[in-house]
Amino acid sequence: MHLIQRLSALTLLIAVAVPSVAQQLPALRIGYTDHEILISNMPEYQQVQQTLQDEFEDSQRLLQAMADNLQNKVERYETQLPVLSDERRAEREADIQAAQQELQQKVQEAERDLAQREAELLSPLFERVDAAIKKISEEKNLDLVLRIQAGPTQPIILYANPERTLDITLDVARELGIDVSAAEAATSN
């Protein structure tokens, strides 16, 4: 019984103390920004996109040459099929199958390499944006900055009270020296 009385007293103390402690805490200041707007308006982003496009086109030319070579092998095989011995037919089929597998492997490698290259090229841009967000957050005495995702995916913020949050997209854009219109920033919400 003595233990139950102590637990009851402790529960009462917590119930009384928690609201008074919560009233003493300063209000949480939350800001949000849109990385996509910031990154896509940076001059370096256009250079990254052009570099990726050039590398993609180079890769596509190589893959197209391999695909054309495979198509030629298939066409030669089909036209020569009636006169091929069983042994020669089996060799040609194995050669075609190996060429198909090599092409599929090269396609996968190209996709992986391009994604890796994109991450490599965008990394310095994200670092600059993150540094600007940190600076603006400290200047505005924010406790938390959330990221809003643009596009068809679900946004991170489902509701934001405009009286309790602060959109710092334009401030961060100015810090980065890029031009983002207020209308463009407002459409990201």
Phi, psi and chi 1 to 4 in degrees:
 res  aa     phi    psi   chi1   chi2   chi3   chi4
   1 MET       -  -35.9 -173.7   76.1  167.0      -
   2 HIS   -62.4  -38.9 -172.1   52.0      -      -
   3 LEU   -65.4  -41.6 -178.9   60.1      -      -
   4 ILE   -62.6  -40.3  -66.3  174.1      -      -
   5 GLN   -64.4  -39.6  -71.9  174.3  -22.2      -
   6 ARG   -65.6  -43.6  -77.9 -172.9  178.4 -177.6
   7 LEU   -63.0  -40.4  -73.2  175.1      -      -
   8 SER   -63.6  -42.2  -64.6      -      -      -
   9 ALA   -65.9  -40.8      -      -      -      -
  10 LEU   -64.6  -42.9 -178.5   59.0      -      -
  11 THR   -61.2  -42.5  -57.1      -      -      -
  12 LEU   -64.4  -42.3  179.6   61.2      -      -
  13 LEU   -62.1  -43.6  178.9   62.0      -      -
  14 ILE   -63.8  -43.6  -69.9  172.7      -      -
  15 ALA   -61.9  -34.3      -      -      -      -
  16 VAL   -83.1  -38.1  170.4      -      -      -
  17 ALA   -76.5  -38.9      -      -      -      -
  18 VAL   -60.5  -48.2  169.8      -      -      -
  19 PRO   -62.5  -36.2  -23.8   32.4      -      -
  20 SER   -71.2  -34.7   64.9      -      -      -
  21 VAL   -67.6  -43.0  169.7      -      -      -
  22 ALA   -61.9  -34.1      -      -      -      -
  23 GLN   -70.6  -24.4  -70.0  171.4   -8.8      -
  24 GLN   -83.7  -19.0  -65.3  172.7    1.7      -
  25 LEU   -73.5  140.7  -65.9  175.6      -      -
  26 PRO   -69.5  155.1   22.0  -28.4      -      -
  27 ALA   -65.4  141.4      -      -      -      -
  28 LEU   -72.8  127.5 -177.9   65.9      -      -
  29 ARG  -102.0  122.5  -70.2 -169.5   36.5   93.0
  30 ILE  -118.7  135.1  -59.4  172.3      -      -
  31 GLY  -123.4  166.1      -      -      -      -
  32 TYR  -146.3  158.2   59.3   91.4      -      -
  33 THR  -149.3  171.3 -172.7      -      -      -
  34 ASP  -122.9  103.6 -171.9  -32.9      -      -
  35 HIS   -57.6  -39.5  -90.6   69.4      -      -
  36 GLU   -62.0  -42.8  -74.6   77.9   14.9      -
  37 ILE   -64.8  -44.8  -75.0  178.0      -      -
  38 LEU   -64.0  -50.8  -62.9  168.7      -      -
  39 ILE   -62.9  -46.4  -65.0  -70.2      -      -
  40 SER   -68.5  -15.9   66.6      -      -      -
  41 ASN   -99.8   -1.0  -79.6  -79.1      -      -
  42 MET   -77.7  136.6  -65.4  174.8   77.7      -
  43 PRO   -57.4  -35.4  -19.3   27.2      -      -
  44 GLU   -63.8  -27.1  -59.7   95.0  -35.8      -
  45 TYR   -62.3  -40.8  180.0   75.3      -      -
  46 GLN   -63.2  -37.8  -58.3  -50.8  -40.0      -
  47 GLN   -65.6  -42.0  -65.7  167.8  -17.2      -
  48 VAL   -61.2  -45.7  166.2      -      -      -
  49 GLN   -62.6  -40.5  -69.1  -57.3  -53.1      -
  50 GLN   -66.3  -42.7 -173.3   59.4   52.5      -
  51 THR   -60.4  -45.8  -60.8      -      -      -
  52 LEU   -63.7  -40.2  -69.8  172.8      -      -
  53 GLN   -62.9  -44.3 -178.7   66.0   30.3      -
  54 ASP   -62.0  -45.0  -67.0  -15.0      -      -
  55 GLU   -66.7  -37.0  -68.7  177.9   13.3      -
  56 PHE   -62.7  -45.1  172.5   76.9      -      -
  57 GLU   -63.8  -40.2  -70.8  171.6    0.7      -
  58 ASP   -60.5  -45.1  -69.6  -15.5      -      -
  59 SER   -63.0  -42.0  176.3      -      -      -
  60 GLN   -63.8  -38.2  -75.0  -58.6  104.7      -
  61 ARG   -62.2  -43.3  -80.1 -169.7  -72.6  -83.8
  62 LEU   -63.7  -46.0  173.5   66.9      -      -
  63 LEU   -65.2  -37.8  -66.1  173.0      -      -
  64 GLN   -65.3  -39.6 -173.0   60.4   49.6      -
  65 ALA   -62.5  -41.6      -      -      -      -
  66 MET   -65.2  -41.5  -70.3  179.6   71.7      -
  67 ALA   -65.4  -40.3      -      -      -      -
  68 ASP   -62.9  -42.6  -68.2  -15.8      -      -
  69 ASN   -60.7  -43.5 -175.8   35.2      -      -
  70 LEU   -63.4  -43.4  174.9   61.5      -      -
  71 GLN   -61.2  -41.0 -176.9   62.5   34.8      -
  72 ASN   -62.4  -41.5  -70.8  -23.4      -      -
  73 LYS   -61.8  -43.0  -74.9 -177.2 -178.2 -171.6
  74 VAL   -64.5  -45.2  168.9      -      -      -
  75 GLU   -63.4  -43.5  -71.6  172.4    0.4      -
  76 ARG   -62.2  -42.5  -90.6 -174.6  -81.5  135.2
  77 TYR   -60.6  -46.8  168.7   76.2      -      -
  78 GLU   -64.3  -38.3  -71.1  173.5  -12.6      -
  79 THR   -74.2  -30.5   58.5      -      -      -
  80 GLN   -93.0   -6.8  -64.0  173.1   -6.7      -
  81 LEU   -51.5  -44.6 -175.1   61.1      -      -
  82 PRO   -62.1  -25.1  -20.5   29.2      -      -
  83 VAL  -104.4   -0.2  -65.1      -      -      -
  84 LEU   -81.1  140.9  -67.9  175.8      -      -
  85 SER   -73.0  163.8   67.4      -      -      -
  86 ASP   -58.5  -40.5  -71.5  -15.1      -      -
  87 GLU   -65.4  -46.1 -178.1 -179.3  -42.8      -
  88 ARG   -66.9  -38.3 -166.8   70.4  176.9  132.7
  89 ARG   -61.5  -44.7 -176.0 -179.9   49.0   76.5
  90 ALA   -63.3  -38.8      -      -      -      -
  91 GLU   -64.0  -45.9  -73.4  174.7    6.2      -
  92 ARG   -63.5  -42.2  -70.2  -80.2 -168.5   76.2
  93 GLU   -63.8  -40.4  -72.3  173.2   -2.4      -
  94 ALA   -65.4  -39.2      -      -      -      -
  95 ASP   -63.9  -43.8 -175.9   43.5      -      -
  96 ILE   -64.1  -44.2  -70.5  170.7      -      -
  97 GLN   -62.7  -41.4 -173.2  175.7   16.9      -
  98 ALA   -63.9  -40.0      -      -      -      -
  99 ALA   -66.3  -39.0      -      -      -      -
 100 GLN   -62.7  -45.2  -75.4  175.1  -34.4      -
 101 GLN   -64.0  -40.6  -70.2  173.2  -14.6      -
 102 GLU   -63.6  -41.7 -178.4 -177.8    8.3      -
 103 LEU   -62.5  -46.0  178.9   58.4      -      -
 104 GLN   -60.6  -40.9  -70.9  172.2  -12.9      -
 105 GLN   -64.9  -41.5 -178.8 -178.2    6.0      -
 106 LYS   -66.7  -36.2  -69.0  -67.0 -175.8 -174.3
 107 VAL   -62.5  -46.7  166.6      -      -      -
 108 GLN   -62.9  -42.2  -69.1  171.4   -9.3      -
 109 GLU   -62.4  -42.7  -73.9  175.5   12.5      -
 110 ALA   -63.5  -42.8      -      -      -      -
 111 GLU   -62.8  -45.7  -70.4  172.1   -7.5      -
 112 ARG   -63.6  -44.6 -175.7 -179.2   60.4 -116.5
 113 ASP   -63.8  -40.2  -69.5  -11.8      -      -
 114 LEU   -66.1  -41.8 -168.7   61.2      -      -
 115 ALA   -63.9  -40.9      -      -      -      -
 116 GLN   -65.6  -41.3 -168.8  173.4   14.4      -
 117 ARG   -65.6  -39.9 -176.9   73.4  168.3  133.4
 118 GLU   -60.8  -46.3 -179.6  179.2   32.9      -
 119 ALA   -61.3  -40.9      -      -      -      -
 120 GLU   -63.3  -44.1  174.6 -173.2  -46.3      -
 121 LEU   -73.6  -32.1  -68.4  172.0      -      -
 122 LEU   -82.2  -19.7  -72.4  175.5      -      -
 123 SER   -53.6  -47.2 -179.6      -      -      -
 124 PRO   -63.2  -32.3  -18.2   26.7      -      -
 125 LEU   -67.3  -45.0  -82.1   64.0      -      -
 126 PHE   -63.2  -36.6  -79.4  108.2      -      -
 127 GLU   -64.3  -42.1  -71.3  172.2    8.4      -
 128 ARG   -63.3  -44.2  -80.3 -168.1   56.8 -143.0
 129 VAL   -63.2  -44.5  168.7      -      -      -
 130 ASP   -61.1  -40.6  -71.2  -16.5      -      -
 131 ALA   -65.0  -40.9      -      -      -      -
 132 ALA   -66.3  -39.9      -      -      -      -
 133 ILE   -62.2  -43.5  -71.8  171.5      -      -
 134 LYS   -61.6  -44.6 -177.3  178.0 -175.9 -143.6
 135 LYS   -63.1  -48.6 -179.8  178.3  179.3 -172.7
 136 ILE   -64.1  -39.6  -63.4  -60.4      -      -
 137 SER   -61.5  -41.5  -62.5      -      -      -
 138 GLU   -68.5  -40.8  -70.8  171.2   -4.0      -
 139 GLU   -63.4  -36.7  -73.7  175.2    5.0      -
 140 LYS   -92.9    5.1  -65.0 -164.3  174.6  -76.1
 141 ASN    54.6   45.4 -162.3   28.4      -      -
 142 LEU   -85.8  146.5  -62.0  174.0      -      -
 143 ASP   -91.6  -27.1  -63.8  -52.8      -      -
 144 LEU  -153.8  138.5  179.3   66.3      -      -
 145 VAL  -124.0  126.4  174.6      -      -      -
 146 LEU  -105.1  156.5  -57.3  174.6      -      -
 147 ARG  -104.3  132.5  177.9  179.5  176.2 -164.3
 148 ILE  -100.4  132.9  -65.5  176.9      -      -
 149 GLN   -96.6  131.3  -67.1 -178.9   -8.1      -
 150 ALA   -89.5  158.9      -      -      -      -
 151 GLY   104.5 -168.9      -      -      -      -
 152 PRO   -75.3  -13.2   27.6  -33.0      -      -
 153 THR   -74.3  160.6   60.2      -      -      -
 154 GLN   -65.6  132.8  -76.1  -70.4  -32.4      -
 155 PRO   -71.8  155.8   25.3  -32.2      -      -
 156 ILE   -69.3  -37.1  -67.2  173.1      -      -
 157 ILE   -98.3  121.4  -62.4  173.8      -      -
 158 LEU   -92.8  -27.9  -61.7  176.1      -      -
 159 TYR  -149.3  136.8  171.6   77.6      -      -
 160 ALA  -136.5  119.1      -      -      -      -
 161 ASN   -72.9  114.3 -177.7  -17.8      -      -
 162 PRO   -63.1  -18.8   15.8  -22.3      -      -
 163 GLU   -81.9  -16.3  -64.3  172.3   10.5      -
 164 ARG  -114.6   -5.4  -58.6  -86.5  -59.3  157.9
 165 THR  -126.8  163.5   59.3      -      -      -
 166 LEU  -136.2  120.1 -175.8   60.5      -      -
 167 ASP   -81.3  115.9 -178.9   -7.3      -      -
 168 ILE  -105.5   14.8   62.2  169.2      -      -
 169 THR   -55.9  -47.9  -57.0      -      -      -
 170 LEU   -66.0  -38.0  -67.0  174.7      -      -
 171 ASP   -64.1  -43.9  -63.9  -52.7      -      -
 172 VAL   -66.1  -39.6  174.2      -      -      -
 173 ALA   -60.0  -44.6      -      -      -      -
 174 ARG   -62.4  -40.5  -80.7 -169.4  -73.8  -82.7
 175 GLU   -61.7  -36.2  177.4   64.4   26.7      -
 176 LEU   -81.6   -9.2  -67.8  168.3      -      -
 177 GLY    75.2   28.6      -      -      -      -
 178 ILE  -114.8  156.8   58.1  177.1      -      -
 179 ASP   -99.7  112.6 -176.1   29.9      -      -
 180 VAL  -124.2  124.6  174.2      -      -      -
 181 SER   -73.3  152.1   70.8      -      -      -
 182 ALA   -61.6  -36.4      -      -      -      -
 183 ALA   -65.3  -41.0      -      -      -      -
 184 GLU   -65.4  -41.6 -175.7  178.4   12.8      -
 185 ALA   -65.5  -37.4      -      -      -      -
 186 ALA   -68.4  -31.4      -      -      -      -
 187 THR   -73.4  -13.9   61.1      -      -      -
 188 SER   -79.8   -9.1   72.5      -      -      -
 189 ASN   -81.9      -  -61.2  -22.7      -      -
